[in-house]
């Protein structure tokens, strides 16, 4: 027997409709690429998103066509999120920080029909457009007045002219909620990037989960500034969650330096923000150097890679900002877990509460996770056993676009649905808190025992002279591998190997201590801000440990 409930599909366009109808005067603020601040409302955004849908249809775009974007966080990109998906197209956000060859590969693999490009990225597209096999038009995301006269891109269109003549009265179509809505490619460190194809259903369910109090806790009273780029897993879903609850949105554009972010935080009264650790390091350094405080920011989500304990502590004690440690993947839309305390933690000593905060947190309803050993046996949730982390749920991928990589899922031994292997090594405690101990490819196996590179990096970054730290395993004739600590010092800071090893000796087990420390001018990162350990391994492939 079925229940007698209406069967309405979950569609992305319903989010912007809801925001316009119930939070129509709430602002969306953008720092533009052209310069200056742009302001309008959810009501305005819906009209322009509908105009964009009408313009796409006039250009012959059909449901299922992929539409590429090379753009920063701004109001036009926001309109594309809804206009493209709302008419049945697939919004394909592309990371402009990738290598040019990767961008060409991604555009061609996705078979993008149109490519929307922010003003300052047009020179890059000028160099690459001849290699795009399926792109019919490039659309400059600006108006005619700001378009450079010397742009040499055939079939170039201008965003504002494209929507200017459209009525904005488009009736959103109703279709199956499993219809593809958006496409993001993973910035893998090996091989070609692989596409993760999201659906309307998965996106709306993810937005619901993200708004929960024990997830991101966003409401109509929130002022949300996504530092995480809109080209990176749909800005962690924030443009959808904000519309769902009617939160004010503040888009920072391309300027993500400490001064620019701080100015927006204060002027727009931002209460919630999210980004990767490298951005927050720059902000902290700017505020500390200029003796500044944050007056309205309450929560900062840190994801993409583990947040150093020193960063969490600095935000909390110096600025009164609660860091929400989070974890996820492109393949998970991306939210997998967020760290919020339970009621019982209020009675714990501060040291114990802080230890819990360092974990990646608990999964919201909709995400199941477990850890397994090499044979696939599930390990206990005791906070001590660690193994390969597997996940499943309605906003987690079951494969890559066009079948790249084959079947990536692991079957469930009890027939409960297949699991996605995250590539992370983790522990799960009895309260459901998960903690990443390493990437499976980054864990250091020394004498048959595992050393967590993440824990070592966090311990090193607690030193006041260390700006950033990375740990890789280096071959050793006796122990198979031993840790090498690679350090980027803060400007004008003084620290040497002996002092750093001494500092670590009271923070990690003796056999975890790195066999050597190498100081570098800068630690390389991926296009999404993660430490690029493949580059470090390549840079140090001929290196021999002094103990070897």
Backbone torsions as a table, in degrees:
resi	resn	phi	psi	omega
1	UNK	NA	130.6	175.9
2	UNK	-94.0	152.7	173.9
3	UNK	-71.5	164.5	-177.5
4	UNK	-102.4	56.5	179.6
5	UNK	-108.5	149.1	177.3
6	UNK	-65.2	139.5	-178.0
7	UNK	-103.4	86.7	-179.7
8	UNK	-102.9	128.8	179.8
9	UNK	-67.7	149.5	176.0
10	UNK	-89.2	113.2	-174.9
11	UNK	-128.5	142.2	-175.8
12	UNK	-59.2	-39.1	-178.0
13	UNK	-62.1	-22.6	176.7
14	UNK	-65.1	-27.3	-179.4
15	UNK	-67.0	-46.3	-179.1
16	UNK	-71.5	-31.9	174.3
17	UNK	-62.9	-46.3	-179.8
18	UNK	-60.8	-43.9	-179.0
19	UNK	-63.6	-43.5	-178.1
20	UNK	-67.6	-36.9	-176.6
21	UNK	-77.7	-33.0	-172.7
22	UNK	-113.0	-15.5	179.5
23	UNK	-138.8	40.6	-170.4
24	UNK	-60.3	-28.5	-177.7
25	UNK	-96.2	3.2	178.0
26	UNK	-71.1	138.1	-172.8
27	UNK	-81.6	149.7	164.3
28	UNK	-121.8	117.4	-174.1
29	UNK	-112.5	134.5	-178.7
30	UNK	-133.8	135.0	164.4
31	UNK	-85.4	118.5	-170.7
32	UNK	-87.2	158.0	176.4
33	UNK	-67.7	-33.5	179.5
34	UNK	-68.7	-23.4	-176.3
35	UNK	115.3	143.8	179.7
36	UNK	92.8	174.8	-177.0
37	UNK	-109.4	133.0	176.7
38	UNK	-109.5	135.3	179.2
39	UNK	-129.7	136.3	166.4
40	UNK	-158.6	-170.2	-173.2
41	UNK	-118.8	172.8	175.0
42	UNK	-60.8	-34.1	176.2
43	UNK	-60.5	-46.9	178.4
44	UNK	-62.7	-41.8	-176.9
45	UNK	-63.0	-40.2	-179.4
46	UNK	-64.7	-42.4	179.3
47	UNK	-60.1	-45.6	-177.9
48	UNK	-70.4	-33.6	175.2
49	UNK	-64.5	-38.8	177.4
50	UNK	-67.1	-39.5	175.9
51	UNK	-60.1	-39.2	178.8
52	UNK	-65.6	-41.5	177.3
53	UNK	-59.6	-42.0	178.4
54	UNK	-64.2	-39.8	179.2
55	UNK	-65.6	-39.0	178.8
56	UNK	-63.7	-42.5	178.4
57	UNK	-63.3	-39.0	179.2
58	UNK	-64.8	-26.9	177.8
59	UNK	-85.6	1.1	177.6
60	UNK	88.1	13.8	177.9
61	UNK	-71.5	136.3	-177.6
62	UNK	-116.5	158.7	176.2
63	UNK	-53.5	136.0	-178.6
64	UNK	93.3	-16.2	177.2
65	UNK	-66.7	142.0	177.5
66	UNK	-91.8	132.7	-179.7
67	UNK	-119.9	117.3	-176.1
68	UNK	-85.8	149.6	172.8
69	UNK	-130.7	133.5	169.8
70	UNK	-119.7	89.6	-168.7
71	UNK	-154.2	160.0	179.6
72	UNK	-94.5	-170.8	-178.9
73	UNK	-81.1	109.1	-179.1
74	UNK	-162.8	173.3	-172.0
75	UNK	-67.2	-34.1	178.8
76	UNK	-67.6	-39.7	177.2
77	UNK	-62.8	-39.4	177.3
78	UNK	-59.7	-43.6	178.1
79	UNK	-61.8	-37.5	179.0
80	UNK	-66.5	-36.8	176.8
81	UNK	-51.2	-43.7	-174.5
82	UNK	-91.2	-39.1	-178.9
83	UNK	-64.9	-42.9	-179.0
84	UNK	-69.7	-55.1	-177.2
85	UNK	-65.8	-35.3	-176.4
86	UNK	-64.1	-30.6	179.0
87	UNK	-92.0	3.4	176.7
88	UNK	101.5	2.0	176.8
89	UNK	-82.5	177.7	-179.7
90	UNK	-115.6	115.6	-179.8
91	UNK	-80.4	110.0	-175.3
92	UNK	-105.6	98.2	179.9
93	UNK	-82.7	132.5	-174.9
94	UNK	-119.2	134.3	-178.9
95	UNK	-78.0	111.9	-179.0
96	UNK	-70.2	-9.2	-179.6
97	UNK	-87.1	-3.3	178.1
98	UNK	-70.1	164.4	174.4
99	UNK	-63.9	146.4	-179.3
100	UNK	-53.0	-39.5	-179.6
101	UNK	-63.8	-34.5	178.8
102	UNK	-69.8	-38.8	178.1
103	UNK	-62.5	-45.0	178.1
104	UNK	-60.7	-45.0	179.4
105	UNK	-59.8	-45.4	-176.4
106	UNK	-64.6	-46.5	179.5
107	UNK	-59.5	-44.3	-178.2
108	UNK	-72.7	-37.8	179.5
109	UNK	-66.0	-38.7	178.9
110	UNK	-75.8	-18.2	-176.0
111	UNK	59.7	48.2	179.8
112	UNK	-61.2	135.2	179.5
113	UNK	-90.3	-35.0	176.3
114	UNK	-129.8	156.7	177.6
115	UNK	-134.4	113.0	176.9
116	UNK	-90.9	129.6	-170.2
117	UNK	-133.2	129.6	174.9
118	UNK	-68.1	155.4	-169.7
119	UNK	-54.1	-46.7	-175.1
120	UNK	-78.5	-2.5	177.0
121	UNK	-102.1	-2.4	178.8
122	UNK	-60.3	-40.0	178.3
123	UNK	-57.8	-36.9	177.6
124	UNK	-65.4	-42.8	-179.5
125	UNK	-68.3	-32.0	175.1
126	UNK	-55.2	-40.3	-178.1
127	UNK	-76.0	-25.5	-171.3
128	UNK	-105.8	-17.0	-167.2
129	UNK	-59.2	-30.7	-178.6
130	UNK	-67.6	-16.2	179.6
131	UNK	-93.5	-6.8	178.9
132	UNK	-81.1	120.7	-170.4
133	UNK	-85.2	-26.9	-172.1
134	UNK	-117.6	-7.8	-175.3
135	UNK	-71.2	119.0	-179.4
136	UNK	-84.8	-37.9	-179.3
137	UNK	-141.7	143.5	165.0
138	UNK	-101.0	135.0	-179.8
139	UNK	-114.9	118.5	177.3
140	UNK	-77.8	122.5	-175.5
141	UNK	-82.4	71.4	-178.2
142	UNK	-162.2	-168.2	172.0
143	UNK	-110.1	172.2	-175.8
144	UNK	-62.1	-35.3	-176.2
145	UNK	-63.7	-32.0	-177.7
146	UNK	-96.1	-4.0	-178.4
147	UNK	-76.1	124.0	177.0
148	UNK	-59.8	141.7	-176.3
149	UNK	-75.8	-16.2	-174.5
150	UNK	-102.2	18.3	179.4
151	UNK	-71.5	125.7	-178.4
152	UNK	-112.2	78.3	176.6
153	UNK	-129.8	117.1	-179.1
154	UNK	-64.2	148.4	178.5
155	UNK	57.9	35.4	-179.6
156	UNK	-77.1	132.4	176.1
157	UNK	-115.9	161.9	-179.3
158	UNK	-114.8	128.5	-173.5
159	UNK	-51.1	-54.5	-174.9
160	UNK	-64.7	-35.5	176.8
161	UNK	-69.8	-31.6	-178.1
162	UNK	-64.3	-38.5	-176.7
163	UNK	-98.3	-10.5	-171.6
164	UNK	-57.0	-43.1	-174.5
165	UNK	-88.9	3.3	-177.5
166	UNK	-86.3	147.3	-175.6
167	UNK	-75.2	-27.8	-178.8
168	UNK	76.0	23.2	-179.4
169	UNK	-110.8	15.7	-174.9
170	UNK	-54.7	135.0	174.1
171	UNK	-92.7	114.1	-179.3
172	UNK	-57.8	133.1	176.5
173	UNK	-73.6	155.4	174.9
174	UNK	-106.4	127.5	-179.6
175	UNK	-144.4	180.0	-178.4
176	UNK	-60.6	131.3	-178.2
177	UNK	-65.3	-14.6	177.0
178	UNK	-83.3	-0.5	178.3
179	UNK	-59.2	138.4	178.8
180	UNK	-61.7	137.8	-177.7
181	UNK	-117.9	-37.1	-175.2
182	UNK	-154.7	159.8	-173.3
183	UNK	-138.2	126.2	175.6
184	UNK	-128.2	138.6	177.7
185	UNK	-100.2	136.6	178.3
186	UNK	-70.2	140.9	177.4
187	UNK	-90.1	66.7	-177.9
188	UNK	-63.5	151.8	-179.6
189	UNK	-89.8	-9.3	176.1
190	UNK	-135.6	143.6	178.1
191	UNK	70.7	-178.5	179.0
192	UNK	-74.9	149.0	175.1
193	UNK	-60.2	150.4	-179.9
194	UNK	-116.7	143.0	-174.6
195	UNK	-86.8	134.8	173.3
196	UNK	-108.4	120.3	-172.8
197	UNK	-106.3	109.4	-177.7
198	UNK	-87.9	158.1	177.4
199	UNK	-112.9	166.8	174.5
200	UNK	-59.9	-44.8	-178.7
201	UNK	-60.1	-49.5	-176.8
202	UNK	-63.4	-37.2	-177.7
203	UNK	-69.3	-42.7	-179.6
204	UNK	-68.8	-42.1	177.7
205	UNK	-62.4	-40.2	177.7
206	UNK	-62.6	-40.4	178.6
207	UNK	-64.2	-41.5	175.4
208	UNK	-57.0	-50.8	-176.0
209	UNK	-63.4	-38.8	-177.6
210	UNK	-64.5	-30.9	-177.1
211	UNK	-78.8	-12.8	-177.2
212	UNK	-58.8	147.9	-178.7
213	UNK	-55.8	-37.5	-179.0
214	UNK	-90.6	8.3	171.6
215	UNK	-107.3	-100.9	178.6
216	UNK	-99.1	-18.1	173.5
217	UNK	62.2	37.4	-178.7
218	UNK	-88.1	141.0	-179.7
219	UNK	-141.0	-179.2	177.8
220	UNK	-63.1	-17.6	179.5
221	UNK	-88.0	-6.5	-176.8
222	UNK	-81.6	150.8	168.8
223	UNK	-119.3	111.7	-167.5
224	UNK	-107.3	124.4	173.9
225	UNK	-117.3	103.5	177.7
226	UNK	-80.5	107.3	172.1
227	UNK	-76.2	-34.4	176.0
228	UNK	-57.5	131.1	-172.8
229	UNK	-66.8	149.5	176.8
230	UNK	-68.2	-15.3	175.8
231	UNK	-88.1	-2.2	-178.6
232	UNK	-110.0	99.6	-179.3
233	UNK	49.5	47.7	176.3
234	UNK	53.6	42.6	-179.9
235	UNK	52.6	40.7	-179.1
236	UNK	57.1	26.7	177.3
237	UNK	80.3	2.6	-174.9
238	UNK	-63.3	-36.9	177.4
239	UNK	-63.4	-23.9	177.0
240	UNK	-84.4	-46.0	-179.2
241	UNK	-64.1	-40.2	179.9
242	UNK	-61.8	-42.1	178.2
243	UNK	-67.0	-37.9	-179.3
244	UNK	-60.0	-39.7	-176.9
245	UNK	-101.6	-9.2	179.6
246	UNK	82.4	28.8	179.5
247	UNK	-76.9	148.0	171.9
248	UNK	-67.0	135.8	179.4
249	UNK	-110.8	137.9	175.3
250	UNK	-126.2	116.4	-178.5
251	UNK	-101.2	127.0	-173.3
252	UNK	-86.0	-3.0	-177.9
253	UNK	67.9	-140.8	-175.9
254	UNK	-94.0	-14.6	-174.8
255	UNK	-87.2	102.9	-178.0
256	UNK	-115.0	18.4	176.5
257	UNK	-73.3	163.3	-176.2
258	UNK	-57.0	-43.1	-177.5
259	UNK	-65.4	-44.1	-177.9
260	UNK	-66.8	-42.6	179.3
261	UNK	-65.9	-44.8	-178.9
262	UNK	-58.7	-42.2	179.7
263	UNK	-59.2	-44.7	179.3
264	UNK	-67.7	-41.5	178.5
265	UNK	-53.6	-45.9	-174.5
266	UNK	-78.3	-46.0	-175.6
267	UNK	-68.4	-35.8	-175.9
268	UNK	-98.4	2.8	178.0
269	UNK	57.0	48.0	-179.3
270	UNK	-64.7	134.6	178.1
271	UNK	-110.7	-19.9	-174.7
272	UNK	-140.5	134.6	178.6
273	UNK	-145.4	164.2	-176.5
274	UNK	-153.5	139.8	178.8
275	UNK	-177.9	-176.9	-177.7
276	UNK	-89.6	160.5	-174.7
277	UNK	-55.9	-35.8	-176.5
278	UNK	-60.6	-36.2	178.6
279	UNK	-66.4	-42.6	-177.4
280	UNK	-70.7	-30.3	174.4
281	UNK	-60.0	-45.0	-179.8
282	UNK	-64.8	-39.7	179.4
283	UNK	-65.7	-44.8	179.1
284	UNK	-59.5	-44.5	-179.4
285	UNK	-62.5	-39.8	179.3
286	UNK	-64.9	-45.9	-178.1
287	UNK	-67.6	-40.4	179.7
288	UNK	-65.5	-40.9	-178.9
289	UNK	-66.9	-30.9	-176.1
290	UNK	-107.1	8.9	177.4
291	UNK	52.5	51.4	-177.6
292	UNK	-106.5	159.2	176.7
293	UNK	-127.3	159.9	175.6
294	UNK	-101.1	127.3	-173.1
295	UNK	-96.1	-22.1	-175.1
296	UNK	-126.7	-20.4	-176.8
297	UNK	-67.6	123.6	-179.8
298	UNK	-105.8	-36.1	-174.7
299	UNK	-132.4	137.8	173.0
300	UNK	-129.9	116.3	177.2
301	UNK	-84.4	127.6	177.4
302	UNK	-116.5	119.9	179.3
303	UNK	-143.9	-169.9	-178.3
304	UNK	90.5	-42.6	171.3
305	UNK	-157.7	167.2	-173.0
306	UNK	-62.2	136.8	177.1
307	UNK	-80.2	126.3	177.4
308	UNK	-60.6	139.3	178.6
309	UNK	-54.2	-37.9	-179.2
310	UNK	-62.2	-33.3	179.1
311	UNK	-70.4	-44.7	178.6
312	UNK	-59.0	-44.1	-177.8
313	UNK	-66.9	-39.7	-179.3
314	UNK	-65.4	-45.2	178.6
315	UNK	-60.4	-41.1	-176.3
316	UNK	-70.7	-56.8	-170.7
317	UNK	-80.0	-33.3	-177.3
318	UNK	-90.9	-28.2	-172.2
319	UNK	-127.1	-2.1	177.3
320	UNK	67.2	25.4	-179.5
321	UNK	-104.4	126.6	177.8
322	UNK	-84.0	118.7	176.7
323	UNK	-82.0	125.3	174.0
324	UNK	-98.7	103.4	177.8
325	UNK	-70.0	129.5	-177.5
326	UNK	-134.9	161.4	179.1
327	UNK	-144.3	145.2	176.4
328	UNK	-177.8	-172.5	-177.5
329	UNK	-149.1	159.4	172.5
330	UNK	-53.6	-37.9	-177.8
331	UNK	-69.6	-6.6	-177.1
332	UNK	-118.6	10.5	171.8
333	UNK	78.7	-4.2	9.0
334	UNK	-119.1	-2.9	-165.3
335	UNK	-66.8	125.0	175.2
336	UNK	-116.0	-33.9	179.0
337	UNK	-159.9	151.6	175.2
338	UNK	-138.6	142.6	-175.2
339	UNK	-95.5	107.1	169.9
340	UNK	-122.7	147.7	178.4
341	UNK	-74.6	158.6	169.9
342	UNK	-95.9	166.7	-176.4
343	UNK	-58.3	-38.0	-176.1
344	UNK	-65.7	-22.8	-176.9
345	UNK	-68.8	-20.9	-180.0
346	UNK	-61.3	-25.1	-178.3
347	UNK	-93.5	-3.8	-177.9
348	UNK	-79.9	155.2	172.0
349	UNK	-61.0	152.2	-176.0
350	UNK	-56.7	-39.9	-179.0
351	UNK	-60.7	-42.0	-179.5
352	UNK	-71.0	-38.0	177.2
353	UNK	-62.9	-40.5	-179.1
354	UNK	-66.2	-37.4	178.8
355	UNK	-60.8	-37.4	177.1
356	UNK	-67.9	-39.4	-178.2
357	UNK	-63.4	-23.3	-179.1
358	UNK	-75.0	-14.6	179.0
359	UNK	-77.0	163.9	-177.4
360	UNK	-79.3	-8.9	170.1
361	UNK	104.5	-171.2	-177.5
362	UNK	-102.9	147.2	177.7
363	UNK	-75.3	142.7	172.1
364	UNK	-72.9	164.0	173.9
365	UNK	-56.7	133.4	-176.4
366	UNK	115.0	-22.7	176.1
367	UNK	-111.8	122.0	171.7
368	UNK	-105.1	143.4	177.3
369	UNK	-144.1	152.6	174.9
370	UNK	-152.2	163.1	174.9
371	UNK	-117.9	143.2	-176.8
372	UNK	-133.2	158.5	175.1
373	UNK	-86.5	-176.1	-176.2
374	UNK	-61.3	-25.3	-179.8
375	UNK	-89.5	-0.2	179.2
376	UNK	88.6	6.7	179.0
377	UNK	-78.7	133.3	179.5
378	UNK	-68.2	136.5	-177.6
379	UNK	-99.0	157.4	-176.8
380	UNK	-66.6	149.6	176.5
381	UNK	-92.2	70.4	-175.6
382	UNK	-115.5	2.1	-179.4
383	UNK	77.5	0.5	-178.8
384	UNK	-115.8	-48.9	179.4
385	UNK	-65.0	136.0	176.2
386	UNK	-129.0	144.8	-177.7
387	UNK	-160.6	-172.2	-179.0
388	UNK	-68.1	130.7	-177.3
389	UNK	-88.4	124.0	177.5
390	UNK	-116.6	146.5	-178.8
391	UNK	-138.3	159.1	171.3
392	UNK	-155.8	157.6	-179.2
393	UNK	161.8	172.5	-173.3
394	UNK	-74.6	-7.8	172.7
395	UNK	-121.0	30.6	177.6
396	UNK	-116.7	136.0	-172.9
397	UNK	-64.2	150.6	170.9
398	UNK	-112.6	12.2	177.7
399	UNK	162.8	169.7	-177.1
400	UNK	-99.6	156.7	-177.5
401	UNK	-54.9	133.6	-178.7
402	UNK	62.7	21.2	174.8
403	UNK	72.8	17.1	-179.9
404	UNK	-58.8	135.8	177.7
405	UNK	81.5	-1.5	178.0
406	UNK	69.9	-157.0	179.3
407	UNK	-76.4	112.9	-175.4
408	UNK	-97.0	-6.3	-174.0
409	UNK	-85.7	155.0	174.3
410	UNK	-107.7	130.7	-178.0
411	UNK	-67.7	148.4	175.6
412	UNK	-86.1	130.4	-176.2
413	UNK	-67.2	-17.9	-177.3
414	UNK	-108.2	10.2	176.0
415	UNK	74.4	22.4	-176.0
416	UNK	-94.1	10.9	-177.4
417	UNK	110.4	144.3	-174.6
418	UNK	-72.9	157.8	-177.8
419	UNK	-112.5	146.8	175.3
420	UNK	-97.2	124.2	177.8
421	UNK	-80.3	120.0	-173.6
422	UNK	-77.7	-21.2	-173.1
423	UNK	84.0	1.7	178.1
424	UNK	-100.4	150.6	171.8
425	UNK	-105.4	132.5	-171.6
426	UNK	-149.3	167.4	167.7
427	UNK	-116.8	156.6	172.9
428	UNK	-132.6	128.5	-177.3
429	UNK	-94.6	174.0	-176.6
430	UNK	-61.2	-21.8	178.1
431	UNK	-89.0	2.4	178.7
432	UNK	91.0	0.6	178.6
433	UNK	-73.6	125.7	178.8
434	UNK	-101.6	141.6	176.6
435	UNK	-131.9	123.4	176.5
436	UNK	-74.0	125.2	175.5
437	UNK	-98.3	-20.5	177.6
438	UNK	177.9	166.6	161.9
439	UNK	-78.2	145.6	-177.7
440	UNK	-59.1	-30.5	-179.7
441	UNK	-86.1	-9.5	-177.3
442	UNK	-105.1	-15.0	-178.2
443	UNK	-61.9	141.2	-177.4
444	UNK	-99.7	121.7	-178.9
445	UNK	-103.5	105.7	-173.9
446	UNK	-117.8	113.0	179.1
447	UNK	59.6	33.6	179.5
448	UNK	85.3	-4.9	178.6
449	UNK	-110.2	152.4	-179.0
450	UNK	-97.0	138.1	174.3
451	UNK	-116.7	129.2	-179.4
452	UNK	-82.5	115.7	177.8
453	UNK	-65.9	-32.6	-179.7
454	UNK	-64.3	-45.3	-179.8
455	UNK	-63.3	-39.9	178.5
456	UNK	-65.2	-42.8	179.3
457	UNK	-62.1	-44.0	179.4
458	UNK	-63.3	-39.1	178.6
459	UNK	-64.0	-41.8	179.9
460	UNK	-66.5	-37.0	-177.2
461	UNK	-74.8	-7.5	173.8
462	UNK	-74.2	-15.6	178.4
463	UNK	-73.7	132.5	-174.9
464	UNK	-63.1	-18.2	-178.9
465	UNK	-90.8	-7.3	-174.2
466	UNK	-96.9	122.6	176.5
467	UNK	-83.6	-43.3	179.3
468	UNK	-156.0	151.6	-177.9
469	UNK	-140.5	147.0	175.5
470	UNK	-137.9	146.6	179.6
471	UNK	-125.3	130.9	174.6
472	UNK	-127.8	157.7	176.1
473	UNK	-88.6	136.4	178.5
474	UNK	-121.5	139.3	-176.5
475	UNK	-57.1	140.4	179.9
476	UNK	-138.7	132.9	-174.8
477	UNK	-64.3	-26.7	-177.8
478	UNK	-98.7	-41.9	-171.5
479	UNK	-103.8	7.1	-175.2
480	UNK	72.2	-59.4	177.8
481	UNK	-141.3	148.9	171.5
482	UNK	-136.9	152.7	-176.5
483	UNK	-77.1	136.7	170.8
484	UNK	-113.0	124.9	179.8
485	UNK	-95.5	125.2	179.8
486	UNK	-113.4	126.2	-169.0
487	UNK	-126.8	135.3	167.8
488	UNK	-106.1	117.4	-177.9
489	UNK	-79.4	155.0	172.2
490	UNK	-70.4	153.6	-179.5
491	UNK	-54.7	132.7	176.9
492	UNK	65.9	10.5	179.1
493	UNK	-82.8	150.6	179.9
494	UNK	-119.9	121.7	177.2
495	UNK	-159.6	141.2	176.5
496	UNK	-122.6	176.5	-175.4
497	UNK	-58.6	-48.4	-175.7
498	UNK	-61.0	-42.9	-178.8
499	UNK	-66.6	-37.0	-178.8
500	UNK	-71.7	-40.3	177.1
501	UNK	-63.5	-40.4	177.8
502	UNK	-62.5	-41.9	178.2
503	UNK	-60.5	-42.0	-177.9
504	UNK	-73.4	-24.4	-172.4
505	UNK	-62.9	-21.8	178.2
506	UNK	-98.3	3.8	-174.3
507	UNK	-119.9	-19.3	178.5
508	UNK	-135.8	164.3	177.7
509	UNK	-60.4	148.0	-175.4
510	UNK	-57.3	-40.3	-176.7
511	UNK	-76.0	-7.6	174.0
512	UNK	-85.3	-18.0	-174.5
513	UNK	-56.3	133.8	-179.0
514	UNK	-61.8	145.3	179.0
515	UNK	-76.8	-16.2	176.7
516	UNK	-161.4	162.0	175.8
517	UNK	-127.4	130.6	176.3
518	UNK	-120.2	132.6	-179.9
519	UNK	-99.9	133.8	-178.4
520	UNK	-128.4	159.5	179.2
521	UNK	-70.3	-37.5	-179.2
522	UNK	-153.3	142.6	175.8
523	UNK	-93.3	127.4	-176.0
524	UNK	-71.5	150.2	179.8
525	UNK	-129.5	156.5	172.4
526	UNK	-73.6	175.9	-179.6
527	UNK	-66.5	-14.8	178.5
528	UNK	-108.4	13.9	171.0
529	UNK	93.3	3.5	178.9
530	UNK	-86.7	151.0	178.1
531	UNK	-63.2	130.1	-176.5
532	UNK	-91.1	86.9	-175.2
533	UNK	-73.6	-23.6	175.5
534	UNK	-63.1	-37.5	177.4
535	UNK	-67.6	-41.3	179.3
536	UNK	-64.3	-40.2	178.0
537	UNK	-64.0	-37.1	177.9
538	UNK	-67.5	-43.8	-179.3
539	UNK	-62.9	-31.9	-175.4
540	UNK	-110.7	21.6	-176.6
541	UNK	-66.6	-27.4	179.3
542	UNK	-95.4	3.6	-176.2
543	UNK	-77.4	139.9	176.3
544	UNK	-117.7	129.8	177.2
545	UNK	-65.3	145.0	178.4
546	UNK	-64.1	-20.2	-179.9
547	UNK	-90.4	-4.9	-174.2
548	UNK	-76.9	NA	NA
